[in-house]
Amino acid sequence: NIVRLSPPRIRLHPNQKPDTLPGLFIEWSTKPDDLVLDPFMGSGTTCDAAKRAGRRSIGIELDERYCGLAVRRLGQGVLAL
């Protein structure tokens, strides 16, 4: 199958995908309340898609700028390490 989508209009991260793309893959490969791991979270596109699909998620990102973007995008706080 081929999925054709337009790139995001506003890019928060250099490798940002269309918001609907991770959502499709999450819906196709997981069940509600499953846990999605994104080891290269960036601005949080995959975690946001997981949240909208009723899945839990863990995102890992080294760059604090992108962690801040993801926190604002997801509307929750960052856990202290």
N, CA, C and O atoms as a Tinker XYZ file with bonds, in Angstrom:
   324  protein
     1  N      0.830000   -1.182000    0.000000    73     2
     2  CA     0.000000    0.000000    0.000000    64     1     3
     3  C      0.874000    1.244000    0.000000    63     2     4     5
     4  O      1.978000    1.244000    0.543000    81     3
     5  N      0.374000    2.281000   -0.604000    73     3     6
     6  CA     1.082000    3.559000   -0.650000    64     5     7
     7  C      0.230000    4.599000    0.058000    63     6     8     9
     8  O     -0.958000    4.739000   -0.231000    81     7
     9  N      0.838000    5.327000    0.986000    73     7    10
    10  CA     0.155000    6.405000    1.694000    64     9    11
    11  C      0.684000    7.711000    1.131000    63    10    12    13
    12  O      1.889000    7.962000    1.164000    81    11
    13  N     -0.200000    8.537000    0.621000    73    11    14
    14  CA     0.204000    9.830000    0.052000    64    13    15
    15  C     -0.346000   10.953000    0.929000    63    14    16    17
    16  O     -1.558000   11.085000    1.101000    81    15
    17  N      0.554000   11.753000    1.477000    73    15    18
    18  CA     0.180000   12.866000    2.350000    64    17    19
    19  C      1.009000   14.089000    2.012000    63    18    20    21
    20  O      2.113000   13.970000    1.482000    81    19
    21  N      0.488000   15.249000    2.315000    73    19    22
    22  CA     1.236000   16.497000    2.118000    64    21    23
    23  C      2.131000   16.745000    3.324000    63    22    24    25
    24  O      1.774000   16.377000    4.443000    81    23
    25  N      3.294000   17.368000    3.110000    73    23    26
    26  CA     4.169000   17.681000    4.246000    64    25    27
    27  C      3.518000   18.728000    5.151000    63    26    28    29
    28  O      2.633000   19.461000    4.710000    81    27
    29  N      3.951000   18.803000    6.416000    73    27    30
    30  CA     3.382000   19.804000    7.327000    64    29    31
    31  C      3.613000   21.225000    6.809000    63    30    32    33
    32  O      4.670000   21.524000    6.252000    81    31
    33  N      2.630000   22.091000    6.992000    73    31    34
    34  CA     2.768000   23.492000    6.555000    64    33    35
    35  C      3.746000   24.248000    7.452000    63    34    36    37
    36  O      4.574000   25.024000    6.975000    81    35
    37  N      3.637000   24.007000    8.759000    73    35    38
    38  CA     4.535000   24.639000    9.722000    64    37    39
    39  C      5.429000   23.558000   10.304000    63    38    40    41
    40  O      4.943000   22.616000   10.930000    81    39
    41  N      6.727000   23.690000   10.101000    73    39    42
    42  CA     7.673000   22.684000   10.595000    64    41    43
    43  C      8.268000   23.136000   11.919000    63    42    44    45
    44  O      8.861000   24.211000   12.015000    81    43
    45  N      8.097000   22.286000   12.957000    73    43    46
    46  CA     8.674000   22.543000   14.260000    64    45    47
    47  C     10.008000   21.820000   14.420000    63    46    48    49
    48  O     10.786000   22.119000   15.326000    81    47
    49  N     10.261000   20.859000   13.522000    73    47    50
    50  CA    11.450000   20.007000   13.597000    64    49    51
    51  C     11.876000   19.690000   12.165000    63    50    52    53
    52  O     11.009000   19.543000   11.303000    81    51
    53  N     13.173000   19.578000   11.875000    73    51    54
    54  CA    13.625000   19.332000   10.500000    64    53    55
    55  C     13.113000   18.021000    9.891000    63    54    56    57
    56  O     12.972000   17.923000    8.672000    81    55
    57  N     12.837000   17.030000   10.717000    73    55    58
    58  CA    12.380000   15.730000   10.199000    64    57    59
    59  C     10.909000   15.486000   10.543000    63    58    60    61
    60  O     10.487000   14.336000   10.672000    81    59
    61  N     10.147000   16.530000   10.688000    73    59    62
    62  CA     8.740000   16.383000   11.075000    64    61    63
    63  C      7.936000   15.742000    9.953000    63    62    64    65
    64  O      8.093000   16.073000    8.778000    81    63
    65  N      7.070000   14.815000   10.351000    73    63    66
    66  CA     6.200000   14.124000    9.412000    64    65    67
    67  C      4.806000   14.744000    9.453000    63    66    68    69
    68  O      4.477000   15.443000   10.412000    81    67
    69  N      3.980000   14.503000    8.435000    73    67    70
    70  CA     2.591000   14.955000    8.513000    64    69    71
    71  C      1.922000   14.348000    9.745000    63    70    72    73
    72  O      2.137000   13.176000   10.052000    81    71
    73  N      1.123000   15.129000   10.441000    73    71    74
    74  CA     0.502000   14.666000   11.687000    64    73    75
    75  C     -0.294000   13.371000   11.516000    63    74    76    77
    76  O     -0.372000   12.565000   12.443000    81    75
    77  N     -0.877000   13.171000   10.349000    73    75    78
    78  CA    -1.727000   11.987000   10.153000    64    77    79
    79  C     -0.933000   10.700000    9.905000    63    78    80    81
    80  O     -1.461000    9.609000   10.123000    81    79
    81  N      0.307000   10.800000    9.461000    73    79    82
    82  CA     1.083000    9.597000    9.122000    64    81    83
    83  C      1.345000    8.694000   10.323000    63    82    84    85
    84  O      1.014000    7.510000   10.257000    81    83
    85  N      1.924000    9.196000   11.421000    73    83    86
    86  CA     2.131000    8.299000   12.564000    64    85    87
    87  C      0.806000    7.763000   13.106000    63    86    88    89
    88  O      0.741000    6.634000   13.594000    81    87
    89  N     -0.248000    8.574000   13.021000    73    87    90
    90  CA    -1.556000    8.130000   13.491000    64    89    91
    91  C     -2.052000    6.912000   12.736000    63    90    92    93
    92  O     -2.620000    5.998000   13.334000    81    91
    93  N     -1.841000    6.889000   11.421000    73    91    94
    94  CA    -2.242000    5.728000   10.623000    64    93    95
    95  C     -1.489000    4.480000   11.066000    63    94    96    97
    96  O     -2.089000    3.425000   11.274000    81    95
    97  N     -0.172000    4.603000   11.210000    73    95    98
    98  CA     0.641000    3.449000   11.607000    64    97    99
    99  C      0.278000    2.973000   13.012000    63    98   100   101
   100  O      0.248000    1.769000   13.269000    81    99
   101  N      0.006000    3.896000   13.908000    73    99   102
   102  CA    -0.369000    3.535000   15.274000    64   101   103
   103  C     -1.710000    2.798000   15.276000    63   102   104   105
   104  O     -1.858000    1.770000   15.937000    81   103
   105  N     -2.677000    3.323000   14.540000    73   103   106
   106  CA    -3.996000    2.677000   14.475000    64   105   107
   107  C     -3.892000    1.275000   13.869000    63   106   108   109
   108  O     -4.557000    0.346000   14.328000    81   107
   109  N     -3.050000    1.124000   12.832000    73   107   110
   110  CA    -2.921000   -0.161000   12.151000    64   109   111
   111  C     -2.177000   -1.211000   12.977000    63   110   112   113
   112  O     -2.421000   -2.407000   12.820000    81   111
   113  N     -1.276000   -0.776000   13.852000    73   111   114
   114  CA    -0.388000   -1.747000   14.497000    64   113   115
   115  C     -0.560000   -1.884000   16.007000    63   114   116   117
   116  O      0.142000   -2.683000   16.627000    81   115
   117  N     -1.479000   -1.124000   16.621000    73   115   118
   118  CA    -1.664000   -1.210000   18.066000    64   117   119
   119  C     -3.142000   -1.255000   18.416000    63   118   120   121
   120  O     -4.012000   -1.028000   17.576000    81   119
   121  N     -3.398000   -1.556000   19.689000    73   119   122
   122  CA    -4.765000   -1.558000   20.212000    64   121   123
   123  C     -4.890000   -0.428000   21.228000    63   122   124   125
   124  O     -3.885000    0.039000   21.763000    81   123
   125  N     -6.140000    0.020000   21.501000    73   123   126
   126  CA    -6.306000    1.064000   22.514000    64   125   127
   127  C     -5.600000    0.697000   23.816000    63   126   128   129
   128  O     -5.613000   -0.458000   24.243000    81   127
   129  N     -4.993000    1.687000   24.430000    73   127   130
   130  CA    -4.250000    1.589000   25.686000    64   129   131
   131  C     -2.888000    0.908000   25.546000    63   130   132   133
   132  O     -2.191000    0.753000   26.548000    81   131
   133  N     -2.479000    0.494000   24.333000    73   131   134
   134  CA    -1.120000   -0.014000   24.135000    64   133   135
   135  C     -0.123000    1.120000   24.395000    63   134   136   137
   136  O     -0.497000    2.292000   24.443000    81   135
   137  N      1.131000    0.759000   24.560000    73   135   138
   138  CA     2.196000    1.723000   24.807000    64   137   139
   139  C      3.031000    1.892000   23.547000    63   138   140   141
   140  O      3.515000    0.911000   22.983000    81   139
   141  N      3.201000    3.137000   23.103000    73   139   142
   142  CA     4.001000    3.467000   21.921000    64   141   143
   143  C      5.291000    4.125000   22.400000    63   142   144   145
   144  O      5.244000    5.072000   23.185000    81   143
   145  N      6.438000    3.640000   21.941000    73   143   146
   146  CA     7.734000    4.208000   22.295000    64   145   147
   147  C      8.300000    4.943000   21.092000    63   146   148   149
   148  O      8.412000    4.377000   20.005000    81   147
   149  N      8.657000    6.208000   21.289000    73   147   150
   150  CA     9.304000    6.994000   20.241000    64   149   151
   151  C     10.672000    7.418000   20.760000    63   150   152   153
   152  O     10.769000    8.399000   21.498000    81   151
   153  N     11.748000    6.689000   20.385000    73   151   154
   154  CA    13.078000    6.982000   20.924000    64   153   155
   155  C     13.723000    8.239000   20.335000    63   154   156   157
   156  O     14.773000    8.669000   20.812000    81   155
   157  N     13.114000    8.829000   19.312000    73   155   158
   158  CA    13.620000   10.060000   18.709000    64   157   159
   159  C     12.432000   11.016000   18.558000    63   158   160   161
   160  O     11.991000   11.292000   17.442000    81   159
   161  N     11.924000   11.513000   19.671000    73   159   162
   162  CA    10.634000   12.196000   19.751000    64   161   163
   163  C     10.545000   13.488000   18.949000    63   162   164   165
   164  O      9.481000   13.796000   18.411000    81   163
   165  N     11.619000   14.246000   18.853000    73   163   166
   166  CA    11.531000   15.517000   18.146000    64   165   167
   167  C     10.471000   16.404000   18.776000    63   166   168   169
   168  O     10.480000   16.613000   19.989000    81   167
   169  N      9.558000   16.930000   17.967000    73   167   170
   170  CA     8.525000   17.840000   18.470000    64   169   171
   171  C      7.285000   17.118000   18.982000    63   170   172   173
   172  O      6.311000   17.765000   19.368000    81   171
   173  N      7.304000   15.784000   18.990000    73   171   174
   174  CA     6.220000   15.020000   19.614000    64   173   175
   175  C      5.101000   14.574000   18.697000    63   174   176   177
   176  O      4.018000   14.244000   19.180000    81   175
   177  N      5.321000   14.551000   17.394000    73   175   178
   178  CA     4.270000   14.165000   16.453000    64   177   179
   179  C      3.726000   12.776000   16.753000    63   178   180   181
   180  O      2.511000   12.584000   16.787000    81   179
   181  N      4.608000   11.803000   16.973000    73   179   182
   182  CA     4.158000   10.432000   17.222000    64   181   183
   183  C      3.456000   10.319000   18.566000    63   182   184   185
   184  O      2.434000    9.638000   18.663000    81   183
   185  N      3.972000   10.963000   19.599000    73   183   186
   186  CA     3.310000   10.916000   20.913000    64   185   187
   187  C      1.939000   11.582000   20.859000    63   186   188   189
   188  O      0.996000   11.113000   21.498000    81   187
   189  N      1.823000   12.659000   20.110000    73   187   190
   190  CA     0.541000   13.333000   19.943000    64   189   191
   191  C     -0.449000   12.422000   19.220000    63   190   192   193
   192  O     -1.616000   12.338000   19.604000    81   191
   193  N      0.016000   11.742000   18.179000    73   191   194
   194  CA    -0.847000   10.815000   17.437000    64   193   195
   195  C     -1.289000    9.661000   18.334000    63   194   196   197
   196  O     -2.440000    9.228000   18.271000    81   195
   197  N     -0.379000    9.167000   19.164000    73   195   198
   198  CA    -0.722000    8.077000   20.093000    64   197   199
   199  C     -1.788000    8.550000   21.078000    63   198   200   201
   200  O     -2.747000    7.829000   21.355000    81   199
   201  N     -1.621000    9.747000   21.597000    73   199   202
   202  CA    -2.586000   10.308000   22.547000    64   201   203
   203  C     -3.969000   10.417000   21.903000    63   202   204   205
   204  O     -4.972000   10.036000   22.507000    81   203
   205  N     -4.019000   10.941000   20.666000    73   203   206
   206  CA    -5.298000   11.085000   19.969000    64   205   207
   207  C     -5.932000    9.741000   19.645000    63   206   208   209
   208  O     -7.154000    9.643000   19.536000    81   207
   209  N     -5.108000    8.699000   19.489000    73   207   210
   210  CA    -5.617000    7.364000   19.166000    64   209   211
   211  C     -5.944000    6.545000   20.417000    63   210   212   213
   212  O     -6.331000    5.381000   20.309000    81   211
   213  N     -5.793000    7.140000   21.598000    73   211   214
   214  CA    -6.111000    6.423000   22.827000    64   213   215
   215  C     -5.030000    5.451000   23.263000    63   214   216   217
   216  O     -5.303000    4.463000   23.945000    81   215
   217  N     -3.803000    5.743000   22.864000    73   215   218
   218  CA    -2.657000    4.921000   23.278000    64   217   219
   219  C     -1.806000    5.738000   24.244000    63   218   220   221
   220  O     -1.832000    6.969000   24.221000    81   219
   221  N     -1.055000    5.044000   25.091000    73   219   222
   222  CA    -0.085000    5.695000   25.962000    64   221   223
   223  C      1.217000    5.803000   25.181000    63   222   224   225
   224  O      1.442000    5.037000   24.244000    81   223
   225  N      2.075000    6.745000   25.556000    73   223   226
   226  CA     3.339000    6.864000   24.825000    64   225   227
   227  C      4.453000    7.341000   25.739000    63   226   228   229
   228  O      4.230000    8.004000   26.752000    81   227
   229  N      5.661000    6.977000   25.336000    73   227   230
   230  CA     6.885000    7.458000   25.962000    64   229   231
   231  C      7.737000    8.019000   24.837000    63   230   232   233
   232  O      8.004000    7.341000   23.845000    81   231
   233  N      8.165000    9.277000   25.005000    73   231   234
   234  CA     9.027000    9.905000   24.013000    64   233   235
   235  C     10.374000   10.225000   24.626000    63   234   236   237
   236  O     10.454000   10.676000   25.768000    81   235
   237  N     11.428000    9.993000   23.868000    73   235   238
   238  CA    12.791000   10.264000   24.317000    64   237   239
   239  C     13.421000   11.248000   23.330000    63   238   240   241
   240  O     13.404000   11.020000   22.120000    81   239
   241  N     13.974000   12.339000   23.853000    73   239   242
   242  CA    14.614000   13.343000   23.005000    64   241   243
   243  C     15.760000   13.978000   23.768000    63   242   244   245
   244  O     15.605000   14.337000   24.935000    81   243
   245  N     16.905000   14.122000   23.126000    73   243   246
   246  CA    18.083000   14.722000   23.753000    64   245   247
   247  C     18.064000   16.244000   23.724000    63   246   248   249
   248  O     18.579000   16.880000   24.644000    81   247
   249  N     17.490000   16.833000   22.701000    73   247   250
   250  CA    17.527000   18.283000   22.522000    64   249   251
   251  C     16.395000   18.943000   23.313000    63   250   252   253
   252  O     15.217000   18.709000   23.043000    81   251
   253  N     16.774000   19.780000   24.302000    73   251   254
   254  CA    15.777000   20.420000   25.177000    64   253   255
   255  C     14.787000   21.293000   24.409000    63   254   256   257
   256  O     13.626000   21.401000   24.803000    81   255
   257  N     15.232000   21.914000   23.321000    73   255   258
   258  CA    14.309000   22.755000   22.534000    64   257   259
   259  C     13.113000   21.941000   22.062000    63   258   260   261
   260  O     11.972000   22.394000   22.145000    81   259
   261  N     13.383000   20.734000   21.565000    73   259   262
   262  CA    12.305000   19.905000   21.047000    64   261   263
   263  C     11.474000   19.305000   22.175000    63   262   264   265
   264  O     10.273000   19.091000   22.013000    81   263
   265  N     12.100000   19.033000   23.311000    73   263   266
   266  CA    11.327000   18.560000   24.475000    64   265   267
   267  C     10.300000   19.608000   24.875000    63   266   268   269
   268  O      9.152000   19.274000   25.167000    81   267
   269  N     10.710000   20.883000   24.891000    73   267   270
   270  CA     9.786000   21.966000   25.221000    64   269   271
   271  C      8.636000   22.057000   24.230000    63   270   272   273
   272  O      7.487000   22.258000   24.624000    81   271
   273  N      8.943000   21.909000   22.940000    73   271   274
   274  CA     7.886000   21.921000   21.923000    64   273   275
   275  C      6.904000   20.777000   22.143000    63   274   276   277
   276  O      5.689000   20.961000   22.064000    81   275
   277  N      7.445000   19.597000   22.421000    73   275   278
   278  CA     6.583000   18.425000   22.628000    64   277   279
   279  C      5.703000   18.612000   23.863000    63   278   280   281
   280  O      4.527000   18.248000   23.844000    81   279
   281  N      6.257000   19.170000   24.925000    73   279   282
   282  CA     5.478000   19.393000   26.150000    64   281   283
   283  C      4.309000   20.326000   25.853000    63   282   284   285
   284  O      3.175000   20.050000   26.243000    81   283
   285  N      4.584000   21.427000   25.164000    73   283   286
   286  CA     3.498000   22.357000   24.830000    64   285   287
   287  C      2.482000   21.696000   23.909000    63   286   288   289
   288  O      1.276000   21.897000   24.054000    81   287
   289  N      2.970000   20.919000   22.974000    73   287   290
   290  CA     2.081000   20.247000   22.024000    64   289   291
   291  C      1.171000   19.245000   22.724000    63   290   292   293
   292  O     -0.010000   19.132000   22.395000    81   291
   293  N      1.721000   18.526000   23.681000    73   291   294
   294  CA     0.960000   17.484000   24.368000    64   293   295
   295  C      0.172000   18.006000   25.568000    63   294   296   297
   296  O     -0.699000   17.316000   26.096000    81   295
   297  N      0.485000   19.232000   25.993000    73   295   298
   298  CA    -0.263000   19.844000   27.090000    64   297   299
   299  C     -0.073000   19.190000   28.435000    63   298   300   301
   300  O     -1.027000   19.055000   29.202000    81   299
   301  N      1.141000   18.783000   28.733000    73   299   302
   302  CA     1.442000   18.181000   30.022000    64   301   303
   303  C      2.842000   18.556000   30.443000    63   302   304   305
   304  O      3.613000   19.071000   29.634000    81   303
   305  N      3.190000   18.307000   31.700000    73   303   306
   306  CA     4.497000   18.657000   32.226000    64   305   307
   307  C      5.554000   17.627000   31.902000    63   306   308   309
   308  O      5.253000   16.521000   31.453000    81   307
   309  N      6.798000   18.007000   32.139000    73   307   310
   310  CA     7.929000   17.106000   31.969000    64   309   311
   311  C      8.280000   16.500000   33.301000    63   310   312   313
   312  O      8.311000   17.203000   34.311000    81   311
   313  N      8.546000   15.208000   33.329000    73   311   314
   314  CA     8.939000   14.535000   34.566000    64   313   315
   315  C     10.392000   14.861000   34.878000    63   314   316   317
   316  O     11.242000   14.825000   33.988000    81   315
   317  N     10.679000   15.176000   36.124000    73   315   318
   318  CA    12.062000   15.433000   36.527000    64   317   319
   319  C     12.827000   14.109000   36.577000    63   318   320   321
   320  O     12.285000   13.093000   37.011000    81   319
   321  N     14.064000   14.124000   36.140000    73   319   322
   322  CA    14.876000   12.903000   36.179000    64   321   323
   323  C     15.839000   12.959000   37.337000    63   322   324
   324  O     16.613000   12.024000   37.542000    81   323
